[in-house]
Amino acid sequence: HVHNTGDIGAFTVISESAVAAGVRRIEALTGAAALEHFHLQDGQLRAAADILKTTPADLPERIGALLEERKKLERDLSQARQALALGSVGGGGAGDSGDGSKDIAGIAFSGRCLDGVPAKELRGMVDAAKKKLGSGVVAFIGVNDGKAALTIGVTDDLTDRLSAVDLVRVGAAAVGGKGGGGRPDMAQAGGPDGNAADTAIAAIEEAIAAATSG
């Protein structure tokens, strides 16, 4: 409380938060404390401008340009990861059909463990791989920070015989996860044991063979 608002001097709000329903809490600095806060902020602004080799006035534009550059690099990296995954699925090993898939009881299957690929990118990769296969099952497992993220796709012509949800639950169990959800043509799940990703791919292959036998 002051006798006159002029007694407050410099004034700046430093935080605002909810205390209760319809009640907000505002914290502010006044007088010498406010001036010290202004000087601190000015120093931080100039330091940031020096780091980015620009002026304080041009700092917002410079930051915006850097953010756009980062988005472009992230898009390029995502596209490169997808191209790598789609170009090397199967690896030409035993049972490779020539298009990067292997035959399991008459079903084309593409399965890959992808180190460093974030879960949010797997769905697009699986969609692209399904189109490349034409007919079959795709299972991609991204491994990050020791954890596994699974995405499985089944082409529409096979959903009456195989469900991506059933298959992803098999894969999730192998990496220590539970459940999984989605649709018969696309499902996702995860688990804490990324080291078991190869085991999960093998379990999915077994599940496909069992579901199509007889």
CORLIN-V637137 format. One line per field, one symbol per residue. ss: DSSP state (H for helix, E for strand, - for the rest). psi: psi as a letter, one per 40 degrees, with the letter a starting at -180 (. if undefined). burial: b if it has 16 or more other C-alpha atoms within 10 Angstrom, else e. A space follows every 10 residues. Layout:
ss = ???
psi = ???
burial = ???
This chain:
ss = ----HHH--- EEEEEEEEEE --EEEEEEEE HHHHHHHHHH HHHHHHHHHH H----HHHHH HHHHHHHHHH HHHHHHHHHH HHHHHHHH-- -----E---- -EEE--EEEE EEEEE---HH HHHHHHHHHH HHH---EEEE EEEE--EEEE EEEE-HHH-- ---HHHHHHH HHHH------ EEE--EEEEE E--HHHHHHH HHHHHHHHHH HH--
psi = hidhddddai hhheihihdi hehihhhiii bddddddddd dddddddddd defaiddedd dddddddddd dddddddddd ddddddeehd efahehedee iihhfehhhh hihhhehide eddddddddd ddddhahhhh hhhhfeihhh hhihideeee dhhddddddd ddddeeihai iaidehiiai iegdeedddd dddddddddd dei.
burial = eeeeeeeeee eeeeeeeeee eeeeeeeebb eeebbeeeee eeeeebeebe eeeebbeebe ebeeeeeeee eeeeeeebee bbeebbeebb eeeeebeebb bbbbeebbbb bbbbbebebe ebbebbbebb eebebbbbbb bbbbeebbbb bbbbbbebbe ebbbbbbbbb bbbbbbbebb ebebbbbbbb bbbbebbbeb bebbbebbbe eeee
